[in-house]
């Protein structure tokens, strides 16, 4: 996925909050739903959007599914954004 999909995924305030929660570390869907006070269907939708944008990784461990940030994608976004921090030409 490209940067456009990433920015589109981050446009929603609940998805941004979800990303901030995952910044603390991996978490199950149940844990995320409780912290965000979201219904399971709403959380599932937001996680699907973030997974499709490659911002969140899903993996299984025993009987649980965990979600965590795809930090390599965020590194790529930060590198792209840094080009706008350069000095202005006079």
PyMOL Python script that loads the backbone (N, CA, C, O; Angstrom):
from pymol import cmd

cmd.read_pdbstr("""\
ATOM      1  N   UNK A   1       0.837  -1.188   0.000  1.00  0.00           N
ATOM      2  CA  UNK A   1       0.000   0.000   0.000  1.00  0.00           C
ATOM      3  C   UNK A   1       0.879   1.247   0.000  1.00  0.00           C
ATOM      4  O   UNK A   1       2.020   1.222   0.462  1.00  0.00           O
ATOM      5  N   UNK A   2       0.337   2.315  -0.515  1.00  0.00           N
ATOM      6  CA  UNK A   2       1.093   3.552  -0.602  1.00  0.00           C
ATOM      7  C   UNK A   2       0.773   4.515   0.525  1.00  0.00           C
ATOM      8  O   UNK A   2      -0.029   4.233   1.416  1.00  0.00           O
ATOM      9  N   UNK A   3       1.424   5.647   0.453  1.00  0.00           N
ATOM     10  CA  UNK A   3       1.218   6.671   1.476  1.00  0.00           C
ATOM     11  C   UNK A   3      -0.208   7.192   1.481  1.00  0.00           C
ATOM     12  O   UNK A   3      -0.733   7.528   2.542  1.00  0.00           O
ATOM     13  N   UNK A   4      -0.844   7.268   0.325  1.00  0.00           N
ATOM     14  CA  UNK A   4      -2.215   7.780   0.254  1.00  0.00           C
ATOM     15  C   UNK A   4      -3.162   6.937   1.109  1.00  0.00           C
ATOM     16  O   UNK A   4      -4.009   7.480   1.819  1.00  0.00           O
ATOM     17  N   UNK A   5      -3.019   5.608   1.043  1.00  0.00           N
ATOM     18  CA  UNK A   5      -3.867   4.732   1.837  1.00  0.00           C
ATOM     19  C   UNK A   5      -3.582   4.904   3.331  1.00  0.00           C
ATOM     20  O   UNK A   5      -4.492   4.832   4.156  1.00  0.00           O
ATOM     21  N   UNK A   6      -2.327   5.128   3.665  1.00  0.00           N
ATOM     22  CA  UNK A   6      -1.962   5.334   5.070  1.00  0.00           C
ATOM     23  C   UNK A   6      -2.588   6.609   5.614  1.00  0.00           C
ATOM     24  O   UNK A   6      -3.151   6.614   6.708  1.00  0.00           O
ATOM     25  N   UNK A   7      -2.487   7.687   4.849  1.00  0.00           N
ATOM     26  CA  UNK A   7      -3.071   8.946   5.308  1.00  0.00           C
ATOM     27  C   UNK A   7      -4.591   8.862   5.374  1.00  0.00           C
ATOM     28  O   UNK A   7      -5.210   9.434   6.271  1.00  0.00           O
ATOM     29  N   UNK A   8      -5.183   8.158   4.436  1.00  0.00           N
ATOM     30  CA  UNK A   8      -6.639   7.980   4.464  1.00  0.00           C
ATOM     31  C   UNK A   8      -7.044   7.190   5.711  1.00  0.00           C
ATOM     32  O   UNK A   8      -8.035   7.526   6.360  1.00  0.00           O
ATOM     33  N   UNK A   9      -6.295   6.156   6.047  1.00  0.00           N
ATOM     34  CA  UNK A   9      -6.593   5.360   7.241  1.00  0.00           C
ATOM     35  C   UNK A   9      -6.451   6.192   8.509  1.00  0.00           C
ATOM     36  O   UNK A   9      -7.206   6.004   9.463  1.00  0.00           O
ATOM     37  N   UNK A  10      -5.485   7.114   8.525  1.00  0.00           N
ATOM     38  CA  UNK A  10      -5.271   7.947   9.715  1.00  0.00           C
ATOM     39  C   UNK A  10      -6.242   9.116   9.806  1.00  0.00           C
ATOM     40  O   UNK A  10      -6.232   9.846  10.797  1.00  0.00           O
ATOM     41  N   UNK A  11      -7.079   9.307   8.794  1.00  0.00           N
ATOM     42  CA  UNK A  11      -7.999  10.445   8.794  1.00  0.00           C
ATOM     43  C   UNK A  11      -9.082  10.314   9.857  1.00  0.00           C
ATOM     44  O   UNK A  11      -9.624  11.323  10.307  1.00  0.00           O
ATOM     45  N   UNK A  12      -9.404   9.106  10.260  1.00  0.00           N
ATOM     46  CA  UNK A  12     -10.470   8.887  11.234  1.00  0.00           C
ATOM     47  C   UNK A  12      -9.925   9.008  12.663  1.00  0.00           C
ATOM     48  O   UNK A  12      -8.916   8.380  12.985  1.00  0.00           O
ATOM     49  N   UNK A  13     -10.571   9.801  13.522  1.00  0.00           N
ATOM     50  CA  UNK A  13     -10.073   9.995  14.888  1.00  0.00           C
ATOM     51  C   UNK A  13     -10.032   8.706  15.716  1.00  0.00           C
ATOM     52  O   UNK A  13      -9.132   8.538  16.539  1.00  0.00           O
ATOM     53  N   UNK A  14     -10.977   7.806  15.514  1.00  0.00           N
ATOM     54  CA  UNK A  14     -10.956   6.557  16.286  1.00  0.00           C
ATOM     55  C   UNK A  14      -9.791   5.677  15.857  1.00  0.00           C
ATOM     56  O   UNK A  14      -9.197   4.994  16.691  1.00  0.00           O
ATOM     57  N   UNK A  15      -9.458   5.681  14.581  1.00  0.00           N
ATOM     58  CA  UNK A  15      -8.300   4.908  14.129  1.00  0.00           C
ATOM     59  C   UNK A  15      -7.004   5.520  14.647  1.00  0.00           C
ATOM     60  O   UNK A  15      -6.068   4.790  14.971  1.00  0.00           O
ATOM     61  N   UNK A  16      -6.934   6.839  14.730  1.00  0.00           N
ATOM     62  CA  UNK A  16      -5.739   7.471  15.303  1.00  0.00           C
ATOM     63  C   UNK A  16      -5.597   7.088  16.768  1.00  0.00           C
ATOM     64  O   UNK A  16      -4.489   6.827  17.238  1.00  0.00           O
ATOM     65  N   UNK A  17      -6.705   7.054  17.492  1.00  0.00           N
ATOM     66  CA  UNK A  17      -6.674   6.640  18.902  1.00  0.00           C
ATOM     67  C   UNK A  17      -6.247   5.180  19.020  1.00  0.00           C
ATOM     68  O   UNK A  17      -5.488   4.822  19.920  1.00  0.00           O
ATOM     69  N   UNK A  18      -6.724   4.358  18.128  1.00  0.00           N
ATOM     70  CA  UNK A  18      -6.346   2.947  18.098  1.00  0.00           C
ATOM     71  C   UNK A  18      -4.844   2.799  17.864  1.00  0.00           C
ATOM     72  O   UNK A  18      -4.191   1.981  18.513  1.00  0.00           O
ATOM     73  N   UNK A  19      -4.303   3.579  16.948  1.00  0.00           N
ATOM     74  CA  UNK A  19      -2.859   3.542  16.682  1.00  0.00           C
ATOM     75  C   UNK A  19      -2.065   3.980  17.911  1.00  0.00           C
ATOM     76  O   UNK A  19      -1.016   3.411  18.215  1.00  0.00           O
ATOM     77  N   UNK A  20      -2.567   4.992  18.615  1.00  0.00           N
ATOM     78  CA  UNK A  20      -1.875   5.435  19.826  1.00  0.00           C
ATOM     79  C   UNK A  20      -1.886   4.355  20.903  1.00  0.00           C
ATOM     80  O   UNK A  20      -0.899   4.186  21.619  1.00  0.00           O
ATOM     81  N   UNK A  21      -2.984   3.630  21.023  1.00  0.00           N
ATOM     82  CA  UNK A  21      -3.034   2.523  21.982  1.00  0.00           C
ATOM     83  C   UNK A  21      -2.039   1.432  21.604  1.00  0.00           C
ATOM     84  O   UNK A  21      -1.358   0.884  22.470  1.00  0.00           O
ATOM     85  N   UNK A  22      -1.955   1.121  20.334  1.00  0.00           N
ATOM     86  CA  UNK A  22      -1.031   0.083  19.882  1.00  0.00           C
ATOM     87  C   UNK A  22       0.418   0.545  19.982  1.00  0.00           C
ATOM     88  O   UNK A  22       1.335  -0.276  19.984  1.00  0.00           O
ATOM     89  N   UNK A  23       0.621   1.817  20.063  1.00  0.00           N
ATOM     90  CA  UNK A  23       1.985   2.343  20.250  1.00  0.00           C
ATOM     91  C   UNK A  23       2.572   1.845  21.570  1.00  0.00           C
ATOM     92  O   UNK A  23       3.785   1.686  21.703  1.00  0.00           O
ATOM     93  N   UNK A  24       1.698   1.603  22.533  1.00  0.00           N
ATOM     94  CA  UNK A  24       2.136   1.097  23.848  1.00  0.00           C
ATOM     95  C   UNK A  24       2.574  -0.358  23.785  1.00  0.00           C
ATOM     96  O   UNK A  24       3.316  -0.825  24.649  1.00  0.00           O
ATOM     97  N   UNK A  25       2.120  -1.073  22.768  1.00  0.00           N
ATOM     98  CA  UNK A  25       2.477  -2.481  22.628  1.00  0.00           C
ATOM     99  C   UNK A  25       1.323  -3.287  22.068  1.00  0.00           C
ATOM    100  O   UNK A  25       0.220  -2.775  21.881  1.00  0.00           O
ATOM    101  N   UNK A  26       1.590  -4.546  21.806  1.00  0.00           N
ATOM    102  CA  UNK A  26       0.570  -5.407  21.214  1.00  0.00           C
ATOM    103  C   UNK A  26      -0.611  -5.577  22.153  1.00  0.00           C
ATOM    104  O   UNK A  26      -0.490  -5.429  23.369  1.00  0.00           O
ATOM    105  N   UNK A  27      -1.762  -5.895  21.556  1.00  0.00           N
ATOM    106  CA  UNK A  27      -2.981  -6.020  22.342  1.00  0.00           C
ATOM    107  C   UNK A  27      -3.986  -6.889  21.583  1.00  0.00           C
ATOM    108  O   UNK A  27      -3.946  -6.977  20.356  1.00  0.00           O
ATOM    109  N   UNK A  28      -4.872  -7.516  22.320  1.00  0.00           N
ATOM    110  CA  UNK A  28      -5.939  -8.296  21.698  1.00  0.00           C
ATOM    111  C   UNK A  28      -7.080  -7.365  21.299  1.00  0.00           C
ATOM    112  O   UNK A  28      -7.156  -6.225  21.758  1.00  0.00           O
ATOM    113  N   UNK A  29      -7.961  -7.862  20.444  1.00  0.00           N
ATOM    114  CA  UNK A  29      -9.119  -7.067  20.033  1.00  0.00           C
ATOM    115  C   UNK A  29     -10.001  -6.736  21.234  1.00  0.00           C
ATOM    116  O   UNK A  29     -10.513  -5.622  21.337  1.00  0.00           O
ATOM    117  N   UNK A  30     -10.180  -7.685  22.133  1.00  0.00           N
ATOM    118  CA  UNK A  30     -10.988  -7.430  23.328  1.00  0.00           C
ATOM    119  C   UNK A  30     -10.414  -6.320  24.182  1.00  0.00           C
ATOM    120  O   UNK A  30     -11.148  -5.464  24.676  1.00  0.00           O
ATOM    121  N   UNK A  31      -9.111  -6.334  24.356  1.00  0.00           N
ATOM    122  CA  UNK A  31      -8.451  -5.282  25.129  1.00  0.00           C
ATOM    123  C   UNK A  31      -8.593  -3.919  24.472  1.00  0.00           C
ATOM    124  O   UNK A  31      -8.814  -2.914  25.147  1.00  0.00           O
ATOM    125  N   UNK A  32      -8.467  -3.892  23.169  1.00  0.00           N
ATOM    126  CA  UNK A  32      -8.612  -2.625  22.435  1.00  0.00           C
ATOM    127  C   UNK A  32     -10.050  -2.118  22.518  1.00  0.00           C
ATOM    128  O   UNK A  32     -10.278  -0.925  22.720  1.00  0.00           O
ATOM    129  N   UNK A  33     -11.021  -3.022  22.363  1.00  0.00           N
ATOM    130  CA  UNK A  33     -12.433  -2.627  22.417  1.00  0.00           C
ATOM    131  C   UNK A  33     -12.779  -2.043  23.774  1.00  0.00           C
ATOM    132  O   UNK A  33     -13.497  -1.046  23.858  1.00  0.00           O
ATOM    133  N   UNK A  34     -12.271  -2.658  24.842  1.00  0.00           N
ATOM    134  CA  UNK A  34     -12.548  -2.139  26.199  1.00  0.00           C
ATOM    135  C   UNK A  34     -11.949  -0.750  26.392  1.00  0.00           C
ATOM    136  O   UNK A  34     -12.597   0.144  26.935  1.00  0.00           O
ATOM    137  N   UNK A  35     -10.707  -0.577  25.942  1.00  0.00           N
ATOM    138  CA  UNK A  35     -10.033   0.709  26.148  1.00  0.00           C
ATOM    139  C   UNK A  35     -10.663   1.826  25.331  1.00  0.00           C
ATOM    140  O   UNK A  35     -10.668   2.981  25.759  1.00  0.00           O
ATOM    141  N   UNK A  36     -11.191   1.496  24.164  1.00  0.00           N
ATOM    142  CA  UNK A  36     -11.783   2.507  23.295  1.00  0.00           C
ATOM    143  C   UNK A  36     -13.298   2.602  23.435  1.00  0.00           C
ATOM    144  O   UNK A  36     -13.924   3.493  22.862  1.00  0.00           O
ATOM    145  N   UNK A  37     -13.881   1.689  24.193  1.00  0.00           N
ATOM    146  CA  UNK A  37     -15.333   1.626  24.363  1.00  0.00           C
ATOM    147  C   UNK A  37     -16.030   1.530  23.002  1.00  0.00           C
ATOM    148  O   UNK A  37     -16.968   2.272  22.709  1.00  0.00           O
ATOM    149  N   UNK A  38     -15.546   0.599  22.184  1.00  0.00           N
ATOM    150  CA  UNK A  38     -16.105   0.360  20.854  1.00  0.00           C
ATOM    151  C   UNK A  38     -16.800  -0.992  20.823  1.00  0.00           C
ATOM    152  O   UNK A  38     -16.420  -1.912  21.548  1.00  0.00           O
ATOM    153  N   UNK A  39     -17.810  -1.106  19.988  1.00  0.00           N
ATOM    154  CA  UNK A  39     -18.451  -2.399  19.782  1.00  0.00           C
ATOM    155  C   UNK A  39     -17.486  -3.292  19.000  1.00  0.00           C
ATOM    156  O   UNK A  39     -16.620  -2.793  18.283  1.00  0.00           O
ATOM    157  N   UNK A  40     -17.635  -4.604  19.136  1.00  0.00           N
ATOM    158  CA  UNK A  40     -16.750  -5.500  18.373  1.00  0.00           C
ATOM    159  C   UNK A  40     -16.815  -5.266  16.862  1.00  0.00           C
ATOM    160  O   UNK A  40     -15.792  -5.345  16.182  1.00  0.00           O
ATOM    161  N   UNK A  41     -17.998  -4.981  16.335  1.00  0.00           N
ATOM    162  CA  UNK A  41     -18.101  -4.761  14.886  1.00  0.00           C
ATOM    163  C   UNK A  41     -17.397  -3.469  14.464  1.00  0.00           C
ATOM    164  O   UNK A  41     -16.749  -3.436  13.418  1.00  0.00           O
ATOM    165  N   UNK A  42     -17.516  -2.412  15.262  1.00  0.00           N
ATOM    166  CA  UNK A  42     -16.836  -1.152  14.940  1.00  0.00           C
ATOM    167  C   UNK A  42     -15.319  -1.333  15.004  1.00  0.00           C
ATOM    168  O   UNK A  42     -14.591  -0.847  14.138  1.00  0.00           O
ATOM    169  N   UNK A  43     -14.855  -2.030  16.029  1.00  0.00           N
ATOM    170  CA  UNK A  43     -13.423  -2.270  16.160  1.00  0.00           C
ATOM    171  C   UNK A  43     -12.921  -3.113  14.994  1.00  0.00           C
ATOM    172  O   UNK A  43     -11.861  -2.835  14.434  1.00  0.00           O
ATOM    173  N   UNK A  44     -13.670  -4.127  14.633  1.00  0.00           N
ATOM    174  CA  UNK A  44     -13.293  -4.983  13.510  1.00  0.00           C
ATOM    175  C   UNK A  44     -13.153  -4.170  12.225  1.00  0.00           C
ATOM    176  O   UNK A  44     -12.219  -4.381  11.452  1.00  0.00           O
ATOM    177  N   UNK A  45     -14.069  -3.254  12.002  1.00  0.00           N
ATOM    178  CA  UNK A  45     -14.007  -2.403  10.806  1.00  0.00           C
ATOM    179  C   UNK A  45     -12.734  -1.552  10.820  1.00  0.00           C
ATOM    180  O   UNK A  45     -12.016  -1.491   9.822  1.00  0.00           O
ATOM    181  N   UNK A  46     -12.458  -0.898  11.946  1.00  0.00           N
ATOM    182  CA  UNK A  46     -11.285  -0.025  12.022  1.00  0.00           C
ATOM    183  C   UNK A  46      -9.990  -0.824  11.882  1.00  0.00           C
ATOM    184  O   UNK A  46      -9.053  -0.380  11.219  1.00  0.00           O
ATOM    185  N   UNK A  47      -9.939  -1.997  12.503  1.00  0.00           N
ATOM    186  CA  UNK A  47      -8.747  -2.836  12.363  1.00  0.00           C
ATOM    187  C   UNK A  47      -8.558  -3.293  10.920  1.00  0.00           C
ATOM    188  O   UNK A  47      -7.429  -3.372  10.436  1.00  0.00           O
ATOM    189  N   UNK A  48      -9.650  -3.592  10.236  1.00  0.00           N
ATOM    190  CA  UNK A  48      -9.562  -4.007   8.835  1.00  0.00           C
ATOM    191  C   UNK A  48      -8.979  -2.887   7.975  1.00  0.00           C
ATOM    192  O   UNK A  48      -8.123  -3.135   7.126  1.00  0.00           O
ATOM    193  N   UNK A  49      -9.442  -1.658   8.194  1.00  0.00           N
ATOM    194  CA  UNK A  49      -8.920  -0.521   7.436  1.00  0.00           C
ATOM    195  C   UNK A  49      -7.426  -0.345   7.704  1.00  0.00           C
ATOM    196  O   UNK A  49      -6.647  -0.132   6.775  1.00  0.00           O
ATOM    197  N   UNK A  50      -7.028  -0.434   8.968  1.00  0.00           N
ATOM    198  CA  UNK A  50      -5.619  -0.263   9.323  1.00  0.00           C
ATOM    199  C   UNK A  50      -4.759  -1.409   8.797  1.00  0.00           C
ATOM    200  O   UNK A  50      -3.621  -1.188   8.380  1.00  0.00           O
ATOM    201  N   UNK A  51      -5.286  -2.616   8.813  1.00  0.00           N
ATOM    202  CA  UNK A  51      -4.539  -3.754   8.261  1.00  0.00           C
ATOM    203  C   UNK A  51      -4.392  -3.620   6.747  1.00  0.00           C
ATOM    204  O   UNK A  51      -3.329  -3.912   6.199  1.00  0.00           O
ATOM    205  N   UNK A  52      -5.448  -3.183   6.071  1.00  0.00           N
ATOM    206  CA  UNK A  52      -5.374  -2.997   4.619  1.00  0.00           C
ATOM    207  C   UNK A  52      -4.382  -1.913   4.233  1.00  0.00           C
ATOM    208  O   UNK A  52      -3.812  -1.953   3.142  1.00  0.00           O
ATOM    209  N   UNK A  53      -4.171  -0.951   5.109  1.00  0.00           N
ATOM    210  CA  UNK A  53      -3.191   0.113   4.871  1.00  0.00           C
ATOM    211  C   UNK A  53      -1.796  -0.291   5.372  1.00  0.00           C
ATOM    212  O   UNK A  53      -0.871   0.522   5.364  1.00  0.00           O
ATOM    213  N   UNK A  54      -1.654  -1.539   5.803  1.00  0.00           N
ATOM    214  CA  UNK A  54      -0.381  -2.076   6.320  1.00  0.00           C
ATOM    215  C   UNK A  54       0.125  -1.341   7.556  1.00  0.00           C
ATOM    216  O   UNK A  54       1.326  -1.333   7.824  1.00  0.00           O
ATOM    217  N   UNK A  55      -0.771  -0.730   8.302  1.00  0.00           N
ATOM    218  CA  UNK A  55      -0.366   0.005   9.499  1.00  0.00           C
ATOM    219  C   UNK A  55      -0.392  -0.873  10.750  1.00  0.00           C
ATOM    220  O   UNK A  55       0.266  -0.573  11.746  1.00  0.00           O
ATOM    221  N   UNK A  56      -1.155  -1.951  10.684  1.00  0.00           N
ATOM    222  CA  UNK A  56      -1.304  -2.854  11.814  1.00  0.00           C
ATOM    223  C   UNK A  56      -1.039  -4.272  11.333  1.00  0.00           C
ATOM    224  O   UNK A  56      -1.450  -4.666  10.242  1.00  0.00           O
ATOM    225  N   UNK A  57      -0.347  -5.021  12.168  1.00  0.00           N
ATOM    226  CA  UNK A  57      -0.051  -6.419  11.892  1.00  0.00           C
ATOM    227  C   UNK A  57      -0.881  -7.273  12.844  1.00  0.00           C
ATOM    228  O   UNK A  57      -1.005  -6.961  14.029  1.00  0.00           O
ATOM    229  N   UNK A  58      -1.442  -8.344  12.317  1.00  0.00           N
ATOM    230  CA  UNK A  58      -2.238  -9.283  13.107  1.00  0.00           C
ATOM    231  C   UNK A  58      -1.498 -10.603  13.157  1.00  0.00           C
ATOM    232  O   UNK A  58      -1.014 -11.090  12.135  1.00  0.00           O
ATOM    233  N   UNK A  59      -1.408 -11.190  14.354  1.00  0.00           N
ATOM    234  CA  UNK A  59      -0.814 -12.516  14.435  1.00  0.00           C
ATOM    235  C   UNK A  59      -1.462 -13.307  15.562  1.00  0.00           C
ATOM    236  O   UNK A  59      -1.973 -12.745  16.531  1.00  0.00           O
ATOM    237  N   UNK A  60      -1.427 -14.623  15.406  1.00  0.00           N
ATOM    238  CA  UNK A  60      -2.056 -15.518  16.377  1.00  0.00           C
ATOM    239  C   UNK A  60      -1.007 -16.104  17.297  1.00  0.00           C
ATOM    240  O   UNK A  60       0.101 -16.447  16.886  1.00  0.00           O
ATOM    241  N   UNK A  61      -1.398 -16.207  18.561  1.00  0.00           N
ATOM    242  CA  UNK A  61      -0.547 -16.848  19.546  1.00  0.00           C
ATOM    243  C   UNK A  61      -1.460 -17.674  20.444  1.00  0.00           C
ATOM    244  O   UNK A  61      -2.247 -17.129  21.218  1.00  0.00           O
ATOM    245  N   UNK A  62      -1.350 -18.963  20.335  1.00  0.00           N
ATOM    246  CA  UNK A  62      -2.240 -19.902  21.009  1.00  0.00           C
ATOM    247  C   UNK A  62      -3.682 -19.606  20.617  1.00  0.00           C
ATOM    248  O   UNK A  62      -4.024 -19.682  19.437  1.00  0.00           O
ATOM    249  N   UNK A  63      -4.535 -19.269  21.583  1.00  0.00           N
ATOM    250  CA  UNK A  63      -5.958 -19.026  21.296  1.00  0.00           C
ATOM    251  C   UNK A  63      -6.290 -17.555  21.093  1.00  0.00           C
ATOM    252  O   UNK A  63      -7.469 -17.206  21.028  1.00  0.00           O
ATOM    253  N   UNK A  64      -5.301 -16.689  20.992  1.00  0.00           N
ATOM    254  CA  UNK A  64      -5.533 -15.260  20.911  1.00  0.00           C
ATOM    255  C   UNK A  64      -5.000 -14.681  19.608  1.00  0.00           C
ATOM    256  O   UNK A  64      -4.046 -15.193  19.023  1.00  0.00           O
ATOM    257  N   UNK A  65      -5.632 -13.616  19.176  1.00  0.00           N
ATOM    258  CA  UNK A  65      -5.141 -12.839  18.039  1.00  0.00           C
ATOM    259  C   UNK A  65      -4.661 -11.506  18.597  1.00  0.00           C
ATOM    260  O   UNK A  65      -5.404 -10.803  19.282  1.00  0.00           O
ATOM    261  N   UNK A  66      -3.430 -11.172  18.300  1.00  0.00           N
ATOM    262  CA  UNK A  66      -2.840  -9.925  18.771  1.00  0.00           C
ATOM    263  C   UNK A  66      -2.657  -8.967  17.600  1.00  0.00           C
ATOM    264  O   UNK A  66      -2.491  -9.374  16.450  1.00  0.00           O
ATOM    265  N   UNK A  67      -2.694  -7.694  17.931  1.00  0.00           N
ATOM    266  CA  UNK A  67      -2.489  -6.635  16.955  1.00  0.00           C
ATOM    267  C   UNK A  67      -1.345  -5.766  17.443  1.00  0.00           C
ATOM    268  O   UNK A  67      -1.208  -5.510  18.639  1.00  0.00           O
ATOM    269  N   UNK A  68      -0.523  -5.314  16.500  1.00  0.00           N
ATOM    270  CA  UNK A  68       0.563  -4.402  16.839  1.00  0.00           C
ATOM    271  C   UNK A  68       0.857  -3.506  15.646  1.00  0.00           C
ATOM    272  O   UNK A  68       0.468  -3.801  14.515  1.00  0.00           O
ATOM    273  N   UNK A  69       1.546  -2.414  15.917  1.00  0.00           N
ATOM    274  CA  UNK A  69       1.899  -1.478  14.853  1.00  0.00           C
ATOM    275  C   UNK A  69       2.916  -2.086  13.912  1.00  0.00           C
ATOM    276  O   UNK A  69       3.793  -2.845  14.326  1.00  0.00           O
ATOM    277  N   UNK A  70       2.791  -1.750  12.661  1.00  0.00           N
ATOM    278  CA  UNK A  70       3.804  -2.088  11.671  1.00  0.00           C
ATOM    279  C   UNK A  70       4.800  -0.933  11.679  1.00  0.00           C
ATOM    280  O   UNK A  70       4.660   0.020  10.913  1.00  0.00           O
ATOM    281  N   UNK A  71       5.783  -1.020  12.528  1.00  0.00           N
ATOM    282  CA  UNK A  71       6.698   0.103  12.728  1.00  0.00           C
ATOM    283  C   UNK A  71       7.509   0.428  11.484  1.00  0.00           C
ATOM    284  O   UNK A  71       7.914   1.575  11.301  1.00  0.00           O
ATOM    285  N   UNK A  72       7.753  -0.554  10.628  1.00  0.00           N
ATOM    286  CA  UNK A  72       8.518  -0.257   9.410  1.00  0.00           C
ATOM    287  C   UNK A  72       7.743   0.703   8.507  1.00  0.00           C
ATOM    288  O   UNK A  72       8.348   1.547   7.846  1.00  0.00           O
ATOM    289  N   UNK A  73       6.433   0.588   8.470  1.00  0.00           N
ATOM    290  CA  UNK A  73       5.638   1.525   7.673  1.00  0.00           C
ATOM    291  C   UNK A  73       5.711   2.932   8.269  1.00  0.00           C
ATOM    292  O   UNK A  73       5.819   3.914   7.535  1.00  0.00           O
ATOM    293  N   UNK A  74       5.652   3.029   9.594  1.00  0.00           N
ATOM    294  CA  UNK A  74       5.734   4.343  10.223  1.00  0.00           C
ATOM    295  C   UNK A  74       7.109   4.960  10.014  1.00  0.00           C
ATOM    296  O   UNK A  74       7.221   6.178   9.875  1.00  0.00           O
ATOM    297  N   UNK A  75       8.149   4.148   9.989  1.00  0.00           N
ATOM    298  CA  UNK A  75       9.488   4.659   9.668  1.00  0.00           C
ATOM    299  C   UNK A  75       9.504   5.244   8.264  1.00  0.00           C
ATOM    300  O   UNK A  75      10.086   6.304   8.033  1.00  0.00           O
ATOM    301  N   UNK A  76       8.867   4.556   7.332  1.00  0.00           N
ATOM    302  CA  UNK A  76       8.800   5.030   5.949  1.00  0.00           C
ATOM    303  C   UNK A  76       8.037   6.353   5.856  1.00  0.00           C
ATOM    304  O   UNK A  76       8.449   7.262   5.136  1.00  0.00           O
ATOM    305  N   UNK A  77       6.932   6.455   6.580  1.00  0.00           N
ATOM    306  CA  UNK A  77       6.146   7.695   6.584  1.00  0.00           C
ATOM    307  C   UNK A  77       6.967   8.838   7.170  1.00  0.00           C
ATOM    308  O   UNK A  77       6.950   9.952   6.645  1.00  0.00           O
ATOM    309  N   UNK A  78       7.684   8.564   8.256  1.00  0.00           N
ATOM    310  CA  UNK A  78       8.491   9.610   8.889  1.00  0.00           C
ATOM    311  C   UNK A  78       9.613  10.077   7.957  1.00  0.00           C
ATOM    312  O   UNK A  78       9.907  11.271   7.887  1.00  0.00           O
ATOM    313  N   UNK A  79      10.226   9.153   7.255  1.00  0.00           N
ATOM    314  CA  UNK A  79      11.271   9.550   6.299  1.00  0.00           C
ATOM    315  C   UNK A  79      10.695  10.442   5.206  1.00  0.00           C
ATOM    316  O   UNK A  79      11.321  11.422   4.802  1.00  0.00           O
ATOM    317  N   UNK A  80       9.517  10.106   4.737  1.00  0.00           N
ATOM    318  CA  UNK A  80       8.883  10.914   3.695  1.00  0.00           C
ATOM    319  C   UNK A  80       8.544  12.303   4.232  1.00  0.00           C
ATOM    320  O   UNK A  80       8.746  13.298   3.536  1.00  0.00           O
ATOM    321  N   UNK A  81       8.035  12.382   5.455  1.00  0.00           N
ATOM    322  CA  UNK A  81       7.657  13.672   6.041  1.00  0.00           C
ATOM    323  C   UNK A  81       8.872  14.554   6.331  1.00  0.00           C
ATOM    324  O   UNK A  81       8.776  15.780   6.271  1.00  0.00           O
ATOM    325  N   UNK A  82      10.001  13.941   6.641  1.00  0.00           N
ATOM    326  CA  UNK A  82      11.195  14.723   6.981  1.00  0.00           C
ATOM    327  C   UNK A  82      11.686  15.596   5.841  1.00  0.00           C
ATOM    328  O   UNK A  82      12.386  16.581   6.077  1.00  0.00           O
ATOM    329  N   UNK A  83      11.338  15.261   4.632  1.00  0.00           N
ATOM    330  CA  UNK A  83      11.786  16.093   3.527  1.00  0.00           C
ATOM    331  C   UNK A  83      11.143  17.472   3.543  1.00  0.00           C
ATOM    332  O   UNK A  83      11.595  18.373   2.837  1.00  0.00           O
ATOM    333  N   UNK A  84      10.099  17.648   4.336  1.00  0.00           N
ATOM    334  CA  UNK A  84       9.436  18.947   4.447  1.00  0.00           C
ATOM    335  C   UNK A  84       9.997  19.773   5.596  1.00  0.00           C
ATOM    336  O   UNK A  84       9.547  20.898   5.812  1.00  0.00           O
ATOM    337  N   UNK A  85      10.951  19.255   6.328  1.00  0.00           N
ATOM    338  CA  UNK A  85      11.558  19.977   7.445  1.00  0.00           C
ATOM    339  C   UNK A  85      12.809  20.736   7.001  1.00  0.00           C
ATOM    340  O   UNK A  85      13.433  21.420   7.812  1.00  0.00           O
ATOM    341  N   UNK A  86      13.174  20.629   5.750  1.00  0.00           N
ATOM    342  CA  UNK A  86      14.406  21.261   5.250  1.00  0.00           C
ATOM    343  C   UNK A  86      14.353  22.771   5.371  1.00  0.00           C
ATOM    344  O   UNK A  86      13.298  23.368   5.586  1.00  0.00           O
ATOM    345  N   UNK A  87      15.530  23.371   5.225  1.00  0.00           N
ATOM    346  CA  UNK A  87      15.628  24.826   5.294  1.00  0.00           C
ATOM    347  C   UNK A  87      14.997  25.447   4.053  1.00  0.00           C
ATOM    348  O   UNK A  87      15.072  24.900   2.954  1.00  0.00           O
ATOM    349  N   UNK A  88      14.389  26.576   4.255  1.00  0.00           N
ATOM    350  CA  UNK A  88      13.787  27.295   3.135  1.00  0.00           C
ATOM    351  C   UNK A  88      14.874  27.991   2.336  1.00  0.00           C
ATOM    352  O   UNK A  88      15.840  28.527   2.880  1.00  0.00           O
ATOM    353  N   UNK A  89      14.680  27.963   1.027  1.00  0.00           N
ATOM    354  CA  UNK A  89      15.624  28.677   0.167  1.00  0.00           C
ATOM    355  C   UNK A  89      15.303  30.155   0.176  1.00  0.00           C
ATOM    356  O   UNK A  89      14.135  30.543   0.176  1.00  0.00           O
ATOM    357  N   UNK A  90      16.317  30.967   0.184  1.00  0.00           N
ATOM    358  CA  UNK A  90      16.116  32.413   0.174  1.00  0.00           C
ATOM    359  C   UNK A  90      16.209  32.961  -1.219  1.00  0.00           C
ATOM    360  O   UNK A  90      16.065  34.167  -1.419  1.00  0.00           O
TER     361      UNK A  90
END
""", "prot")
cmd.dss("prot")
cmd.show_as("cartoon", "prot")
cmd.util.cbc("prot")
cmd.orient("prot")
